[in-house]
Each structure stands twice: as structure tokens, then as C-alpha cells.
Amino acid sequence: KILKMAGEIDNFLLEKQIGSEFSKKLQLNLRGAIRTTTNNRSGLALKSTVSPVYKQNQLFSLLIKTPYYIFPILDLGFERSKKTGINSRIEKRDILIKALENGSLVERLADQIGDVRAAAIISRVSFGFDKDLQTSNSLS
């Protein structure tokens, strides 16, 4: 049981390291995408943050915090009529897609987390095999 707990702690530390690494990378990418798609060089938009969220000692998600206008207005676009009757339109800019590097950042995160969790499952299975049958798990 102690070995199992030590393995779970190691896996949590690995997931925590991976989560913080990817949240920093996504935050830099998000701020860079905002900087390149808007003319502003300062303001609340460039204070957007990304933080990892853990549930049951596993990385659950990456939480993106931005001002209210970043995602719905700049990422999806905006169109409406003003009080004067003139149509106002902001083109779609795909800030989130640029920040995620067209999905490659998500793929790398999934691969690394998947490797950690697969190793944990394999270690649990081999530990159970040795314990139940009281033999080594080698084939010789």
C-alpha cells in the first residue's frame, strides 16, 4: 500500500509539473495572440491568465481568465446596429486558435498526461499481479 501511495504522489507531482508548464505556455501564447491581433500594447487583455485545475490529484483542465470582451467579441466576432442606425462590426480573429497553435499545444499536453497516466495504470496492474500470484511478473 505504501508503494501505491508513493506512486500516486509521484504521478501527481509529474502532472502538476506538466500542468504548470503548459499553463505558462498557453498564457504566453494567448497574450502574444492578443498583442498581434489588436493594436493595444497594454490594458486588461494583456493581463489574461491561465491556471491549471486539479481534481482527485489529476490535471482536470486549464482555466483561462480574460476580460469579458476577449473571447466573445474578438474571438467570435461582433455585429450590431448602433443607436444612430450605423452597423458596427468587428471581424473574427481566432485568438484562441492562435494561442493553442492550431491544436498542437493540446496534442502535446494530451500525450504527456496520457504517458503519465498509462505508466500509473501499468504499475498498478503489475503490482496487483505480483501480490495476487506471489510470483515475479517476468516471463522466465
C-alpha positions as CSV (number, residue, x, y, z in Angstrom):
1,K,0.0,0.0,0.0
2,I,2.9,2.4,0.7
3,L,4.3,1.7,-2.8
4,K,0.9,2.5,-4.3
5,M,0.7,5.8,-2.4
6,A,4.3,6.7,-3.3
7,G,3.4,6.1,-7.0
8,E,0.3,8.2,-6.8
9,I,2.2,11.1,-5.2
10,D,4.9,10.8,-7.9
11,N,2.2,10.8,-10.6
12,F,0.5,13.9,-9.1
13,L,3.9,15.7,-9.0
14,L,4.5,14.9,-12.6
15,E,1.0,16.0,-13.6
16,K,1.4,19.2,-11.6
17,Q,4.7,19.9,-13.3
18,I,3.2,19.2,-16.8
19,G,0.1,21.3,-15.9
20,S,2.1,24.3,-14.8
21,E,4.4,24.1,-17.8
22,F,1.5,24.0,-20.3
23,S,-0.5,26.7,-18.5
24,K,2.5,29.1,-18.7
25,K,3.0,28.2,-22.4
26,L,-0.7,28.8,-23.1
27,Q,-0.7,32.1,-21.2
28,L,2.3,33.3,-23.2
29,N,0.7,32.2,-26.5
30,L,-2.7,33.8,-25.5
31,R,-1.0,37.2,-24.6
32,G,1.0,37.0,-27.8
33,A,-2.1,36.3,-29.9
34,I,-3.9,39.2,-28.3
35,R,-0.9,41.5,-28.8
36,T,-0.6,40.7,-32.5
37,T,-4.3,40.9,-33.3
38,T,-5.1,44.1,-31.5
39,N,-3.3,47.5,-31.7
40,N,-3.2,47.9,-27.9
41,R,0.1,47.3,-26.2
42,S,-1.3,47.5,-22.7
43,G,-4.5,47.0,-20.8
44,L,-6.6,44.3,-19.2
45,A,-6.4,42.0,-22.2
46,L,-2.7,41.5,-21.8
47,K,-3.2,40.5,-18.1
48,S,-5.1,37.4,-19.2
49,T,-4.0,34.3,-17.2
50,V,-4.1,30.6,-17.5
51,S,-4.0,28.3,-14.4
52,P,-4.2,24.5,-14.1
53,V,-7.1,22.9,-12.2
54,Y,-6.7,19.6,-10.4
55,K,-9.4,17.2,-9.3
56,Q,-8.6,14.0,-7.4
57,N,-4.8,14.6,-7.8
58,Q,-5.1,14.7,-11.6
59,L,-5.0,17.6,-14.1
60,F,-8.6,18.3,-14.9
61,S,-8.4,21.5,-17.0
62,L,-6.6,24.7,-17.8
63,L,-8.6,27.7,-16.7
64,I,-8.4,30.8,-18.9
65,K,-9.3,34.1,-17.3
66,T,-9.6,37.1,-19.7
67,P,-11.7,40.3,-19.7
68,Y,-15.2,39.8,-20.9
69,Y,-14.6,41.2,-24.4
70,I,-11.7,39.0,-25.4
71,F,-13.4,35.7,-26.1
72,P,-16.9,36.6,-27.4
73,I,-16.0,39.8,-29.2
74,L,-12.5,39.3,-30.5
75,D,-12.5,35.5,-31.0
76,L,-16.0,35.0,-32.4
77,G,-16.6,38.5,-33.9
78,F,-19.4,41.0,-33.3
79,E,-22.1,42.7,-35.3
80,R,-24.9,45.1,-34.2
81,S,-26.6,48.4,-35.0
82,K,-25.7,51.5,-33.1
83,K,-28.4,53.9,-31.8
84,T,-27.6,56.1,-34.9
85,G,-28.6,53.3,-37.2
86,I,-25.0,52.6,-38.3
87,N,-24.0,49.0,-38.3
88,S,-20.9,48.2,-36.2
89,R,-18.8,45.1,-37.0
90,I,-15.7,43.5,-35.6
91,E,-14.2,40.7,-37.6
92,K,-13.5,37.3,-36.1
93,R,-9.8,37.0,-35.1
94,D,-9.4,33.4,-33.8
95,I,-7.3,34.4,-30.8
96,L,-7.8,31.1,-29.0
97,I,-6.9,29.0,-32.1
98,K,-3.7,31.0,-32.5
99,A,-2.9,30.6,-28.8
100,L,-3.4,26.8,-29.0
101,E,-1.0,26.8,-32.0
102,N,-3.8,25.2,-34.1
103,G,-4.2,22.3,-31.7
104,S,-0.5,21.2,-31.4
105,L,-0.3,22.5,-27.8
106,V,-3.4,20.4,-26.8
107,E,-1.9,17.3,-28.5
108,R,1.4,17.7,-26.7
109,L,-0.4,18.1,-23.4
110,A,-2.6,15.1,-24.0
111,D,0.4,13.0,-25.0
112,Q,2.4,13.9,-21.8
113,I,-0.6,13.4,-19.4
114,G,-1.5,10.2,-21.2
115,D,2.0,8.8,-20.8
116,V,2.0,9.6,-17.0
117,R,-1.5,8.0,-16.5
118,A,-0.6,5.0,-18.6
119,A,2.5,4.4,-16.5
120,A,0.4,4.6,-13.4
121,I,-2.1,2.1,-14.7
122,I,0.7,-0.3,-15.7
123,S,2.4,0.0,-12.3
124,R,-0.9,-0.8,-10.6
125,V,-1.5,-3.8,-12.8
126,S,1.9,-5.2,-12.3
127,F,1.8,-4.6,-8.5
128,G,-1.5,-6.4,-8.4
129,F,-0.1,-9.3,-10.4
130,D,2.8,-9.8,-8.1
131,K,0.7,-9.5,-5.0
132,D,-2.1,-11.9,-6.0
133,L,0.0,-14.6,-7.5
134,Q,3.2,-14.2,-5.4
135,T,5.4,-14.6,-8.4
136,S,7.5,-12.2,-10.4
137,N,5.9,-10.6,-13.5
138,S,8.8,-11.7,-15.7
139,L,8.1,-14.4,-18.3
140,S,11.2,-16.5,-17.5
